[in-house]
Amino acid sequence: MIIVWNDSSSSHPSYGSEYNLKSNIEIEKRGRWSQFVYPKNGYAIETKDNQWEDTDVSPLELPEEEDWILHGPYGDRSFMRNVLAMHMANKQGNYASKTRFVELFINGNYEGIYVLMEKIKRGSDRVDIAKLNPDEISGDDLTGGYIFKTDWQPVDWRSSFSMLSDTTKIPYTYTYPKRKNIVLQQEQYIQDYVDNWEHSLQNTSVPYNGKYWHEYMDLNSFVDFFLMMEVTKDVDAYRASTYYHKKKDSNGGKIHAGPIWDFNFA
């Protein structure tokens, strides 16, 4: 992968000698629905060194990392919905994927305008939660950090409660630790915590398993999240691409809403 960027140029050349970045990559198509319906695909990228090991890079002055998304806005003919939403969330003071508009060429073929985005993952410059190793299965270590989401597929566990007026139970998916890395004790912990949180919302005047509803969740993050969903009129709000993260008890221990994601149809 080569990124060409000459910010002093008066024109916008598609190819040139002003390399901002040159790196080996692994690349795959992405998208649950869009890659099968739209002629403009999205891509996931991992940057690699000369030995094909993961390596952090800083494309177009973005914070160093190895995992990136090339979002191909096709259903969104303004190309701007994701970029604008991420910008608004950052202005709220929350982490959201930083973005750059690019023109994409694959093997010399022009693919159009894309958005280079940060993939949602744990890290000091992304979702700033503690690293959770497979051997951390007790005490404060077990309480964080987790990233999980509500989405259509895949489903790792289901809530005790239905989604909206539907009879389908709310689906949850592990994001961090990944499904292949999370161990039984960690699965049980985060599922029990979410279940307690959801039950606490049924009756906010009394505690549930020792905590009131607001002691399970970071209220400011949920207020910001709800504002983003309503202001953008996101049709997928609350039911798809809805991420949450939880910090260790020693760092507050609450569930936070976000980061926001996927505003193609907002």
Long-range contacts (C-beta under 8 A, 24 or more apart in sequence): 1-25, 1-27, 1-45, 1-47, 3-59, 3-60, 3-102, 5-60, 12-103, 14-103, 14-105, 14-110, 15-105, 20-59, 20-60, 21-57, 21-58, 21-59, 21-60, 23-47, 23-48, 23-55, 23-57, 24-48, 24-49, 24-50, 24-52, 30-69, 32-151, 32-152, 32-153, 34-72, 34-74, 34-75, 34-264, 38-72, 38-74, 38-75, 39-74, 40-72, 40-73, 40-74, 40-111, 40-112, 41-72, 42-69, 42-70, 42-71, 42-72, 43-69, 43-70, 43-72, 44-68, 44-69, 44-70, 44-119, 45-69, 45-70, 59-100, 59-116, 60-100, 60-102, 60-116, 62-98, 62-100, 62-116, 62-118, 63-98, 63-118, 63-125, 63-126, 64-125, 65-118, 65-119, 65-121, 65-123, 65-125, 65-126, 67-118, 67-119, 67-121, 68-116, 68-117, 68-118, 68-119, 69-97, 69-116, 69-117, 69-118, 69-119, 70-102, 70-104, 70-114, 70-115, 70-116, 70-117, 71-114, 71-115, 71-116, 71-117, 72-104, 72-111, 72-112, 72-114, 73-113, 73-114, 73-115, 73-264, 75-264, 75-265, 76-263, 76-264, 76-265, 79-113, 79-115, 81-232, 81-263, 81-264, 81-266, 82-115, 82-117, 82-262, 82-263, 82-264, 83-115, 84-263, 85-228, 85-232, 85-260, 85-263, 85-266, 86-117, 86-260, 88-228, 88-231, 88-232, 89-224, 89-228, 89-258, 89-259, 89-260, 92-224, 92-227, 92-228, 93-224, 94-221, 94-224, 94-258, 94-259, 94-260, 95-126, 95-127, 95-128, 95-258, 95-259, 96-258, 96-259, 96-260, 97-259, 97-261, 120-147, 120-175, 120-243, 120-259, 120-261, 121-147, 121-175, 121-176, 122-147, 122-176, 127-176, 127-245, 127-259, 129-176, 129-245, 129-246, 129-247, 129-248, 130-247, 130-248, 130-251, 132-176, 132-177, 132-186, 134-177, 134-181, 134-182, 134-183, 136-186, 137-183, 137-185, 137-186, 138-185, 140-248, 140-249, 140-250, 141-248, 142-185, 142-186, 142-189, 143-189, 143-246, 143-248, 143-249, 143-250, 143-253, 144-246, 144-247, 144-248, 144-249, 144-251, 144-253, 145-176, 145-245, 145-246, 145-247, 145-248, 146-174, 146-176, 146-177, 146-186, 146-190, 146-245, 146-246, 147-174, 147-175, 147-176, 147-243, 147-244, 147-245, 148-172, 148-173, 148-174, 148-175, 148-190, 148-194, 148-243, 148-244, 148-245, 149-173, 149-175, 149-241, 149-242, 149-243, 149-244, 150-238, 150-239, 150-240, 150-242, 151-240, 151-241, 151-242, 152-240, 154-179, 156-187, 157-187, 157-191, 159-194, 159-195, 159-198, 160-195, 160-198, 160-199, 161-198, 163-239, 164-238, 164-239, 175-243, 176-245, 190-246, 193-246, 193-255, 194-255, 197-255, 215-254, 216-254, 216-255, 217-254, 217-255, 217-256, 217-257, 218-252, 218-254, 218-255, 218-256, 218-257, 221-256, 221-257, 221-258, 222-257, 224-257, 224-258, 225-257, 225-258, 225-260, 226-257, 228-260, 232-263, 232-266, 233-266, 234-263, 234-265, 234-266, 235-265, 235-266, 236-262, 236-265, 236-266
